[in-house]
Amino acid sequence: MVSLMDDVPCEAKVIPNHYRFPTSGVESLENGTPSMTKPGTAKSLRIVSMFKLFTLPRLSWSSGNGAQEKVVLTAAEVESLRSELADIEEREAQLKARLENIDETLRSARLSGYLYIRKRWAALPGEPPPIDDTDIDDWLPRFVVLYGACLYLYLLCTDLSPHDSTLLSDIVEIDQLPSFKREDDETRHAFYILTRHGLRYECSSSSKIQVDSWLSALNFDCKLESDTSKPK
């Protein structure tokens, strides 16, 4: 049996430009004018749209190596910057002096700490007795330092100079005061210091140990004997 396929020569039929990318759709999309396309070109248009999506215009990025902007300041701006730098240096020097002062105070003082203090003046001879103002809440926090022959009162522990001071030789009486409660139910323990000039310092603290320490130190330095028993 003879096959007919053996006698017929095989020829490959090549269709020219079969795989060529369609340009008509691209040109119509670039020009912005619609073009009549065949039904089989819908897929080609989708491919063209995706192609345009991924061919965005190139962005310009600057590395900044050679693009250094030059800042030009006026004479007034330069002077303002110099003034700000001088103020910063002065503030730094003040803070450094305060830290050194605190360190020296804590090293040299026999006793120091915050106490609530208020002042009262004793009645002079011939004057009526002072009005009972124990209910007035005018206690102010002060940083008290027992140093040398003086008792110093600072507004804050960081202050360079004291707000008030009293010589220990002027103190004539030191004694305890009854404890009291404030509006927030905090119990305050108190004592007073009376000077020969009639000035009376009333001191209080929420810590009884702190009050006892001040009474002991002041009685020892002022060489005074209190009516109450002195804590050790």
C-alpha positions as CSV (number, residue, x, y, z in Angstrom):
1,M,0.0,0.0,0.0
2,V,1.5,3.2,-1.2
3,S,1.0,6.4,0.9
4,L,0.2,9.6,-0.9
5,M,2.0,11.6,1.7
6,D,5.3,10.2,0.8
7,D,5.2,11.6,-2.8
8,V,3.9,15.1,-1.9
9,P,6.6,17.5,-0.9
10,C,5.9,19.4,2.4
11,E,6.1,23.2,2.2
12,A,6.0,25.4,5.2
13,K,3.6,28.3,4.7
14,V,4.9,31.5,6.4
15,I,2.5,34.3,7.0
16,P,4.5,37.5,7.0
17,N,4.2,40.0,9.8
18,H,1.9,37.7,11.8
19,Y,3.6,38.5,15.1
20,R,4.2,42.1,14.5
21,F,3.0,44.5,17.2
22,P,0.0,46.4,16.0
23,T,0.9,50.0,15.5
24,S,-2.4,51.4,14.4
25,G,-3.9,51.1,17.9
26,V,-0.8,52.8,19.4
27,E,-0.9,55.6,16.9
28,S,-4.6,56.2,17.5
29,L,-4.1,56.2,21.3
30,E,-1.2,58.6,21.1
31,N,-3.0,60.9,18.8
32,G,-6.1,60.8,21.0
33,T,-8.3,60.0,18.0
34,P,-10.5,56.9,18.0
35,S,-9.9,54.5,15.2
36,M,-12.1,51.8,13.7
37,T,-10.6,48.5,14.7
38,K,-11.6,45.0,13.9
39,P,-13.3,42.9,16.6
40,G,-10.1,40.9,17.1
41,T,-8.1,43.9,18.1
42,A,-9.8,44.5,21.6
43,K,-7.1,42.4,23.2
44,S,-4.4,44.4,21.4
45,L,-5.8,47.6,22.7
46,R,-5.7,46.3,26.3
47,I,-2.1,45.4,25.7
48,V,-1.3,48.9,24.4
49,S,-3.0,50.4,27.5
50,M,-0.8,48.3,29.8
51,F,2.2,49.2,27.7
52,K,1.5,52.9,28.1
53,L,0.9,52.4,31.9
54,F,4.4,51.1,32.4
55,T,6.1,53.7,30.2
56,L,5.6,56.7,32.5
57,P,7.7,59.8,31.9
58,R,11.1,59.6,33.6
59,L,11.3,61.5,36.9
60,S,14.3,63.7,37.6
61,W,16.0,62.8,40.8
62,S,18.9,64.9,42.2
63,S,21.4,63.2,44.4
64,G,22.3,66.4,46.2
65,N,26.0,65.8,45.9
66,G,26.7,68.7,43.6
67,A,23.5,70.7,44.3
68,Q,24.4,72.6,47.4
69,E,22.2,75.6,48.0
70,K,24.0,78.7,49.2
71,V,22.3,80.5,52.1
72,V,22.8,84.3,52.1
73,L,22.1,86.1,55.4
74,T,21.8,89.7,56.0
75,A,23.8,91.6,58.6
76,A,20.8,91.9,60.9
77,E,20.3,88.1,60.8
78,V,23.9,87.4,61.5
79,E,23.8,89.8,64.5
80,S,20.6,88.1,65.7
81,L,22.3,84.7,65.6
82,R,25.3,86.0,67.5
83,S,23.0,87.4,70.2
84,E,21.2,84.1,70.5
85,L,24.5,82.2,70.9
86,A,25.6,84.7,73.5
87,D,22.4,84.2,75.5
88,I,22.8,80.4,75.3
89,E,26.3,80.6,76.6
90,E,25.3,82.9,79.4
91,R,22.4,80.6,80.4
92,E,24.8,77.7,80.4
93,A,27.2,79.5,82.7
94,Q,24.3,80.3,85.1
95,L,23.2,76.7,85.2
96,K,26.7,75.5,85.8
97,A,27.1,78.0,88.7
98,R,23.8,76.9,90.2
99,L,24.9,73.2,90.1
100,E,28.2,74.1,91.7
101,N,26.4,76.1,94.4
102,I,24.0,73.2,95.1
103,D,26.9,70.8,95.3
104,E,28.9,73.1,97.7
105,T,25.7,73.6,99.8
106,L,25.0,69.9,100.2
107,R,28.6,69.2,101.0
108,S,29.1,72.0,103.6
109,A,25.7,72.5,105.2
110,R,25.1,70.7,108.5
111,L,21.4,70.4,107.6
112,S,19.3,71.4,104.6
113,G,15.9,70.6,103.1
114,Y,12.5,72.0,102.1
115,L,10.2,73.2,104.9
116,Y,6.9,75.1,104.8
117,I,7.5,78.4,106.5
118,R,5.5,81.5,107.5
119,K,6.5,84.6,109.4
120,R,4.9,86.2,112.4
121,W,5.9,89.3,114.4
122,A,5.7,89.3,118.2
123,A,3.8,92.2,119.8
124,L,6.0,95.1,120.9
125,P,5.6,96.4,124.5
126,G,2.4,98.4,124.8
127,E,0.8,96.9,121.6
128,P,-2.2,94.6,121.7
129,P,-1.6,90.9,121.3
130,P,-1.7,89.7,117.7
131,I,-4.9,88.3,116.2
132,D,-5.2,84.6,116.2
133,D,-4.6,83.7,112.6
134,T,-3.7,80.0,112.9
135,D,-6.4,79.1,110.4
136,I,-4.9,81.2,107.7
137,D,-3.1,78.9,105.2
138,D,-0.1,81.1,104.2
139,W,2.6,78.4,104.4
140,L,5.2,78.7,101.7
141,P,7.8,76.2,100.7
142,R,11.4,77.3,101.3
143,F,14.7,75.6,101.0
144,V,16.3,76.0,104.5
145,V,20.1,75.6,104.9
146,L,21.9,75.5,108.3
147,Y,25.4,76.6,107.4
148,G,28.1,78.3,109.5
149,A,26.6,80.8,111.9
150,C,23.5,81.5,109.9
151,L,20.2,80.0,108.9
152,Y,19.5,80.7,105.2
153,L,16.1,80.6,103.4
154,Y,16.1,80.1,99.7
155,L,13.0,80.2,97.4
156,L,14.4,77.2,95.5
157,C,17.4,75.0,96.0
158,T,18.9,76.2,92.7
159,D,19.0,79.9,93.7
160,L,22.4,81.4,94.0
161,S,21.6,83.9,96.8
162,P,19.2,83.4,99.8
163,H,15.9,85.1,100.0
164,D,16.3,85.6,103.8
165,S,18.8,84.8,106.5
166,T,19.0,84.8,110.3
167,L,22.0,84.7,112.6
168,L,22.0,81.8,115.0
169,S,23.2,84.3,117.7
170,D,19.9,86.2,117.3
171,I,17.7,83.1,118.0
172,V,16.4,83.2,121.6
173,E,13.8,80.4,121.5
174,I,13.1,77.2,119.7
175,D,10.2,74.9,120.5
176,Q,7.6,72.6,119.0
177,L,4.2,73.6,117.8
178,P,1.0,71.4,117.9
179,S,0.6,69.3,114.7
180,F,-2.3,70.2,112.5
181,K,-4.2,68.9,109.4
182,R,-4.6,70.7,106.2
183,E,-7.7,70.5,103.9
184,D,-6.4,67.4,102.2
185,D,-6.2,65.7,105.6
186,E,-2.4,65.8,105.5
187,T,-0.9,65.9,109.0
188,R,1.8,68.6,109.5
189,H,4.3,68.6,112.3
190,A,5.6,72.1,113.2
191,F,8.1,74.1,115.3
192,Y,8.9,77.8,115.6
193,I,12.1,79.9,115.8
194,L,11.9,83.2,117.7
195,T,14.6,85.9,117.3
196,R,15.5,88.7,119.6
197,H,14.0,91.2,117.1
198,G,10.5,89.7,117.6
199,L,10.5,87.8,114.3
200,R,9.0,84.4,114.6
201,Y,9.5,81.7,111.9
202,E,7.0,78.9,112.0
203,C,8.2,75.8,110.2
204,S,6.2,72.7,109.3
205,S,6.7,69.4,107.4
206,S,4.7,66.3,106.8
207,S,7.7,64.3,108.1
208,K,8.1,64.1,111.9
209,I,11.6,62.8,111.6
210,Q,12.6,65.9,109.6
211,V,11.1,68.2,112.2
212,D,12.9,66.4,115.0
213,S,16.2,66.6,113.1
214,W,15.8,70.4,112.8
215,L,14.9,70.8,116.4
216,S,17.9,68.8,117.5
217,A,20.4,70.6,115.2
218,L,19.1,74.1,116.0
219,N,19.1,73.5,119.8
220,F,22.6,72.1,119.6
221,D,24.0,75.0,117.4
222,C,22.2,77.7,119.3
223,K,23.0,76.2,122.7
224,L,19.3,76.5,123.8
225,E,17.4,74.3,126.1
226,S,13.8,73.5,125.0
227,D,11.0,72.7,127.4
228,T,10.2,69.6,125.4
229,S,12.3,66.5,125.3
230,K,14.9,66.6,122.6
231,P,15.1,63.7,120.1
232,K,18.4,62.0,119.7
